[in-house]
Amino acid sequence: RGRVRTAAGAMEAVELRVGFVGAGRMAGGLARGLLRAGKVPASSILASAPSDKNLDAWRESGCRTTHCNLEVLQESTLVFLATKPHVLPGVLQEIRPAVGPHHVIVSLVAGVTLQTLQRLLPAWTKVLRLMPNLPCVVQEGAMVFARGSGAGDEEAALLKSLLSSCGLCEEVPESYINIHTGLSGSGVAYVYLFAEALAEGAVKMGMPGGLASRIAAQTLLGAAKMILETGEHPAKLRGDVCTPGGTTIHALHQLEKGALRATVMNAVEAATKRACDMAED
């Protein structure tokens, strides 16, 4: 069983049983991250979904599955809500009677505020709102979470220690969650588009596609790691690559002519606004 120390550093080890209500791609990615990192054994994870469509993959990983959402509450202490937004109110109504003071409820559902979650669950529920992104599957996710009024330092520390195995995990004010969606949730797609374009440029110049894709991906990975590990501003690192009259500055001139920076900023803004609109629907 997964064992965690409480945030206060108490000596007693508690058994952590993790449940997922909803078993789609994001829930699966988070579970795989936890399993890969050895944070929680598969036998301590229980996932529910209405049909077997998504549950087969969970069973193959050794996780337990059910069609009954209430069973997840009965069997788990940490429960991730990972349903589609329009389904969530009905699910919360169904599970509400089973929610106890020992539960920590974490919502992954886009556009559903802490205020709404707290209204539809018992008032004292320890509820947090988490926004992950798809690279959690390979333990390189970027996640932010905000806590509801019932969740304290202990619950925040538990979530952070558990999810640090899936990538970067930061606690933020809830108002940042839609921005995170535009920056990181959707942002991985912008990066894939950029990676594809990089590789196609190399193919145009005569390099085979498979090799170009691998080198483009490693270039992105290495550049990102430099930002994280040096703590330098990206502009400083970019300047370090540019020698006077060299190849890089000629290339950057073309990117500036194409308004790359303004276009990417517009993309983050458009996705953030859409996340805000969806929250109001």
N, C-alpha and C positions, 0 to 999 in steps of 0.2 A: 504493500500500500504506500501511496505517497505520504511522506511525513513532512510537516512544516513546523518551524518554530513560530510562536506568535511574535508580533512586531515588538512587543515589550521585552522579548528575549527570555520569556519564561521557559523553564526547563522541560515542561511536559511536551511531548510530541503528540500531535493530534492527527488522526487519520483523515486524509483529504479525499473526498469522493466528489468527482466532477461530473456534472450533467450538462447535456446540451438539448435544449428544446428547439428543434430545427436542425437539420443535418446537411445543409447545402455546402457550397464551396468554401465559404469563409469559415464556417464552423469546422469543417473538415481540415482546413489549413491550420487553424489554431490547435486542433487536437493533434495533428501530425507533428507540429512544432513541439508540443509538450511531450509527446512520445519519443521523438528523436532525441530530445535533450535529457530524457530519462527523469523528467520532473514528476510524472504521474504514470504508474503502470497501466497498461491497457485494461486490466481487470477492474480498475477503479473508475473507468469512464463509461457512462451510459448515455446513449443518444436516442432521441425519439423523433419520428417523422410519420406522416400519415400513410405513406406507402413505402415499399421496399426499395424503390428506385435508387435512393441515395444511401440506404443503410447497408447494402451489400459491402461497400468499400470499408465501412466501419468494422463490420464483422471480420473482414479479411485482416484488419489490423489487430484483431483480438479484443476490440471493444464490445461491450454489451449493447444491445439495441432493443427498442420497444416501440409499439405504436401508441403507447399511453403516456401523455404528458405528465399526468399526476404521479406516475411511477417514478419519473425522473426526480420530482420533488421529494418523494418519499425515500429515495435511495441516495440522494446527493446533498452535500452541504454547499458547494459552490456551483451555481447554476447559470449557464450562459443562455440567454434568449437570442436565438438566431433565426427568427421567422421572417417572412416577408412583412413589410410595414402594415399592409391592409389586414393581415391575419392576426396581428399582435393583440388588438383589444379583446378579441374573442378568446385567445389563448390565456391572457391575463385573468379574464373573468373565470375561466375554467380552473386555473391553478391557484387562484387567490386563497381559497379555503385551506390549501395544503402548505402555504408559506408560513414558516415559523421564525422565531427570533434567532435560531441557529443558522438560518440560510443567508448566504451572500448571493444576491441576484445581480448579474452583469448583463446589460443589454448591448447587443451588437447591431440593433435594428436602426437603420439610417432614418433620420428625420423625426425620431420619436424622442421628445425632450424628457429630462429628469422629472420635470413638473408633471407631465402626463403619466410617466411610470409610477410616480408616487401617488397620483390620484387613483390609479387603477389597481394598486397593490395596498395591503394594509399600511397605515400611516407610518408605522415604526420600521418598515422593511429597510434592511441594509441594501441599498441599490446603487449601482454605479453604471455609468454609460461609457462604453469602449468603442473606439473606431479603429479597427485594424486595417491592414492592406494585404493584398494577395501574397507578397513575398514572405509572409509568416510561414508559409508552407516549407520554405527552405531556410527557416530560422534567420531571415534577414528582413523581417517586417519593420514597419514604422507604425507605432500605435500610440494614440493618446487616449486618456480616460479622465472623466470628471466624476466626482462623487456626489451622491444625493445627501440630504440632511441627516439620514439615518446611518450613513456609513462613516466610520471614523478612521483614524490613522492605521489601525490594525488591518482593516479590510483593504485600504489603499496599499499598504506594505505587502500584504499577501498577493494581491493582483500583480503588483510591480515585480516581486521576486519570481513569481510563476511565469510571467510573460516576458521577462528579460531573456528567457530561453528562446523566445521567438523573434528577437530583434530589439530595436530601440523602443523603450516604453516610457512615456512621460506623462505626469499628471498635469492637467491644464484647466483653466476656466472653461466652462461648457461652451461659451461663445466662440472658442477656437475650433470646436469640433467640425463645423461646416467648412472652415478654412482648411483644416487638415484633409478633409475630403477632396477639396479642389487641388491641394498641393501634393498629397501623397496617395490617397485612395485612387483618384483618377490619374495622378501624376505618373504612375508606373506605365500607363499607356502612352504618355507623351515621350517617355524615355524609350519605349519599344519603337516608336515611330522614328526617333532620332537614331537609334541603333541600326534600324533598317536602312535609313538614309546614308549613314556612315558606310555601311557594308556595300550598298549599291554604288557609292562613289568609288570604292576600291575595285568593284567588279567592272565598272566602266573603264578603269585604268588597267585592267587585265588580270586581276587576282580572282581565283576561283571563289564562288559564293560561300561555300561552307567554311573555308578558312577565313574569309573576310568577316563573316558573322561572329566566329569565335574570337577573332582579334578585336572586333568592335565591342563585344560584350566585356572582354577582359579590360579594355581601355576604360569603359564606363566604371567597372568595378574598382579598378586601381585609382581612378580619379576621385571617386566617392570616398574610398578608404583614406586617401591623402587629406581630404577635407576633415573627416572625422578624427583622424589620428594626430594631425598637426594643429588643429584648432584654428588654422589660418583662414582669413576671408578668401572666398573663391577668386576674387579679383587679384589678390596678391599671388596666389598660386598660378593663375593665368599669366600674369606678368612674368613670372619666373620661367615660363616656357618660351616666351617671345624674345628672340634675339634680334637686334637691329637688322632690318633688311632680310630677315630669314623667312623660312617657309610659313611659319605659324601666323605671323602678322599679315601676310598676304591672304591666307585663308580666313582669318578673322575679319578682314576688311569685307570679304564676300558675305560673311554671316551678318555683319552690320548692315550692309546694303539690303539684305533680305529681311531686315528688322526682326532678327531672331528673338532678341530680348523682349521687345514690345509684344511680339506675338505670343511668347510663352507667358508673359505677365497677363495678357488678355485671356489666355486659356485658363489660368488659375482662377482669375476673376469670374469667368463664365461658369466654370464648374462649381465654384463656391456659391454664386448666386442661384444656380439651379438647385444646389443642396438646400439653400434657405427656402426656396419656393416649394420644394417637396415637403419640407417640414411644416409649411403652412397649409398644404392641401388637405 
